Amino acid sequence: MLTHTSGLRQRYAADGILDRNAAQQSLLAASLQSKPGEAFSYANDNYNLLAIILEIQSGVPYEEFLRTEIFAPASMKNSGFWGMPVEEISCVPEVAAPPGQSVSGSNWGFRGATGMRASVHDLFAFVQALQGEAILSNESVDMLMGNHLQLASGTEIGFNWFGERNEDGLYSKSSRGNESFGANAVIYLYPDRDLTIITATNAGPAETGDGPVEGWSRKTMRRWPPFSWKTSSLGLRIGAISERLPNTPEAGPDQALNPLASGVCADFHVGALQSG
């Protein structure tokens, strides 16, 4: 499940389900599309099921576990969850098109695979916490971001982190999240340059393309200077938000990014965090 090789299909089987046992039954109801470990197929259902396992094994609610084990030690002060009181975070995103009532509240379809709000500052704090062993040991971070599988395209598959080289040979690790109603965020780590780039928008369309980091994230990265520049110990936090009204779904990243805005909340897929 951690590497999307479980054989589970992308069915969004837990969406809208409030009861944990019912969500588990729904996630496990369909036949597998391949044998476990046989093929890579990106599916949110993997991480929905992992969130259920985490809650059962820890004995505490999923959101409480993340607040205690990740938010607090990483000093993530502007992060929260869908369906929770907005007072718990100081910024609430305005998205291109508000989500429907069936998916806007807290439910098992938005635990594990999505359902978080976080500012770009908090996402950078998350990266720093990973690099500084504040939430995981170095050995566990290596497992989190390691190359467990390589696709024919050359993309390396970690625990929802993806490694690849661009056309200039520059190596990156990335993780991202997106929703069709506008919320998008992506983290790029360039270990050879000691460079972190985080972008977020609440007005972009859903990802497009065949790969795990195609579409919006690619368009966003093409807006910034080429990486032939020498960088050292630089953490670049870019909050991108639409300059259009929040109810204009046609506002896309090519027309609506404002790189000067910061502290923007956006949906973000957390990935798997193995305690070390």
C-alpha positions in Angstrom: 0.0 0.0 0.0 2.8 2.4 0.8 4.2 2.2 -2.8 0.8 1.9 -4.5 1.5 -1.8 -5.4 -1.2 -3.4 -3.3 -3.4 -4.1 -6.3 -6.2 -1.8 -4.9 -8.1 0.1 -7.5 -8.6 3.9 -7.5 -12.2 3.8 -6.5 -12.4 6.5 -3.8 -14.3 3.8 -2.0 -14.3 5.5 1.4 -15.5 8.9 0.2 -18.4 10.2 2.4 -18.3 7.3 4.8 -18.2 8.4 8.5 -18.0 5.0 10.2 -14.5 3.4 10.2 -15.7 -0.2 10.0 -18.0 0.7 7.1 -15.1 2.5 5.3 -12.8 -0.5 5.8 -15.4 -2.9 4.3 -16.0 -0.6 1.4 -12.2 -0.3 0.7 -11.8 -4.1 0.7 -15.0 -5.0 -1.1 -13.7 -4.9 -4.7 -11.4 -7.5 -6.3 -7.8 -6.5 -6.8 -6.7 -5.3 -10.2 -3.3 -7.0 -9.8 -1.5 -9.3 -7.4 0.0 -7.5 -4.4 3.5 -6.3 -5.3 3.1 -7.0 -9.0 2.4 -3.6 -10.4 2.3 0.1 -9.6 -1.1 1.8 -9.8 -1.7 5.1 -7.9 -4.8 4.8 -5.7 -5.9 7.0 -2.8 -7.6 3.9 -1.4 -4.2 2.6 -0.3 -3.7 5.5 2.1 -7.3 5.6 3.3 -6.8 2.0 4.4 -3.4 2.9 6.0 -5.1 5.7 8.0 -7.6 3.1 9.4 -4.7 0.8 10.3 -2.9 3.7 12.0 -5.9 4.6 14.1 -6.5 1.0 15.1 -2.8 0.3 16.0 -2.3 3.6 17.8 -5.6 3.5 19.7 -6.2 7.2 19.2 -8.1 9.1 16.5 -6.3 9.7 13.3 -6.3 13.5 13.6 -5.1 13.4 17.2 -2.2 11.2 16.2 -1.0 13.6 13.5 -1.4 16.6 15.8 0.7 14.9 18.5 3.3 13.0 16.4 3.7 15.4 13.5 2.2 18.9 13.9 3.5 19.6 17.4 7.2 18.4 17.0 7.4 20.0 13.6 5.9 23.3 14.8 3.2 23.2 12.2 0.9 25.9 13.6 -1.3 26.6 10.6 -2.4 23.1 9.7 -5.7 21.3 10.2 -8.2 19.0 8.7 -11.4 19.2 6.6 -14.6 19.2 8.6 -12.8 20.6 11.7 -13.5 24.1 13.2 -11.8 26.7 11.1 -10.6 28.4 14.3 -7.9 25.7 14.7 -5.9 27.3 11.8 -5.4 31.0 11.0 -5.9 30.7 7.2 -8.8 29.1 5.4 -8.4 28.6 1.6 -10.7 30.0 -1.0 -10.9 27.5 -3.7 -11.8 27.8 -7.4 -15.0 25.9 -6.9 -16.4 24.9 -3.5 -16.6 21.1 -3.0 -19.9 19.4 -2.7 -21.5 18.9 0.7 -20.9 15.1 0.5 -17.1 15.6 0.4 -16.6 18.8 2.4 -17.0 17.3 5.9 -14.8 14.9 7.9 -15.0 11.4 6.5 -12.8 8.4 5.8 -12.3 9.3 2.2 -10.3 12.2 3.4 -8.1 10.6 6.0 -4.7 9.3 4.9 -4.9 10.2 1.3 -6.0 13.8 1.6 -8.1 16.0 3.8 -5.4 18.3 5.3 -5.0 22.1 5.2 -1.5 23.5 5.6 0.2 26.8 4.8 3.4 26.8 2.7 5.3 27.9 5.9 4.0 24.7 7.7 4.9 22.5 4.7 8.5 23.9 4.9 8.5 23.3 8.6 7.4 19.7 7.9 10.4 19.3 5.5 12.8 20.8 8.1 11.4 18.4 10.7 12.1 15.4 8.4 15.6 16.6 7.8 16.3 17.3 11.4 15.0 14.0 12.9 12.2 15.9 14.8 9.6 13.4 13.8 11.5 10.5 12.2 14.9 9.0 12.5 17.2 9.4 9.4 16.8 5.7 8.8 13.0 6.1 8.6 13.3 9.1 6.3 15.5 7.1 4.0 12.7 4.5 4.0 10.0 7.1 3.4 11.8 8.7 0.4 13.8 5.7 -0.8 13.6 4.0 -4.2 11.4 1.0 -3.5 10.4 0.6 -7.2 11.4 2.2 -10.5 8.9 2.7 -13.3 9.7 2.3 -17.0 9.8 6.1 -17.2 12.7 6.2 -14.7 10.5 7.6 -11.9 11.5 6.2 -8.5 8.7 5.3 -6.2 9.0 5.9 -2.4 6.2 6.1 0.2 4.3 8.7 -1.8 7.5 10.5 -2.6 8.8 10.3 -6.1 12.4 10.7 -7.4 13.4 11.6 -10.9 15.9 13.6 -13.0 15.0 16.5 -15.3 16.3 17.1 -18.8 19.3 18.8 -17.3 20.1 15.8 -15.1 19.1 17.5 -11.8 17.7 15.0 -9.3 14.6 15.8 -7.3 12.3 14.2 -4.7 8.7 15.4 -4.8 5.3 14.9 -3.1 2.1 16.7 -3.9 -1.6 16.8 -3.5 -4.5 18.2 -5.6 -8.2 18.4 -5.8 -10.5 19.0 -8.8 -12.1 22.0 -7.0 -8.8 23.9 -7.0 -6.6 23.2 -4.1 -3.1 22.1 -5.1 0.3 21.9 -3.4 3.7 20.4 -4.3 7.0 20.0 -2.5 10.2 19.7 -4.5 13.5 18.7 -2.8 16.8 19.1 -4.7 19.3 17.3 -2.4 22.3 18.1 -4.7 21.5 21.8 -4.4 20.3 21.8 -0.8 17.2 23.4 -2.2 13.5 23.1 -1.2 10.7 24.6 -3.3 7.1 24.6 -2.1 4.3 26.0 -4.2 0.5 26.1 -3.5 -2.6 27.4 -5.2 -6.3 27.3 -4.4 -7.3 28.2 -8.0 -5.6 25.6 -10.1 -7.3 22.7 -11.9 -6.8 19.1 -11.1 -3.6 17.4 -12.2 -3.4 16.3 -15.8 -1.0 13.9 -17.5 0.2 10.4 -17.1 2.8 10.6 -14.3 2.5 11.1 -10.6 3.8 14.7 -10.7 2.6 15.9 -14.1 0.2 18.7 -14.9 -0.2 21.6 -12.5 3.1 21.0 -10.6 5.0 20.9 -13.9 3.4 24.1 -15.1 4.2 25.8 -11.8 7.9 24.8 -11.9 8.3 26.2 -15.4 7.5 29.7 -14.1 10.6 29.9 -11.9 14.3 30.6 -12.9 16.3 27.6 -14.3 18.3 25.6 -11.7 21.6 26.3 -13.3 21.9 29.0 -10.6 24.1 28.0 -7.7 22.2 27.7 -4.4 23.1 26.7 -0.9 21.0 26.1 2.2 18.1 27.8 0.6 14.5 27.1 1.5 12.2 28.8 -1.0 8.6 29.1 0.1 6.2 30.3 -2.6 2.6 30.8 -1.7 0.6 31.0 -4.9 -3.0 32.2 -4.9 -5.4 33.3 -7.5 -5.9 37.0 -8.2 -9.4 36.1 -9.5 -12.6 35.5 -7.6 -12.8 32.2 -5.8 -15.8 31.0 -7.8 -14.0 31.2 -11.2 -12.9 27.6 -11.9 -11.4 28.6 -15.2 -8.6 30.4 -13.3 -5.6 28.2 -13.9 -2.0 28.4 -12.9 -0.8 30.0 -16.1 -3.1 33.0 -15.5 -3.5 33.3 -11.8 -0.3 32.6 -9.8 0.9 35.3 -7.5 4.4 34.3 -6.2 4.4 37.1 -3.6 1.5 35.8 -1.6 2.4 33.6 1.4 0.7 31.6 4.1 -1.8 30.1 1.6 -3.6 27.0 2.8 -3.9 24.1 0.3 -4.8 20.4 0.3 -1.7 18.3 0.8 -1.2 14.5 0.6 0.9 13.6 3.6 2.2 10.2 2.6 3.2 7.5 5.0 5.3 8.3 8.1 6.9 5.3 9.7 8.0 6.0 13.3 11.7 5.4 13.9 
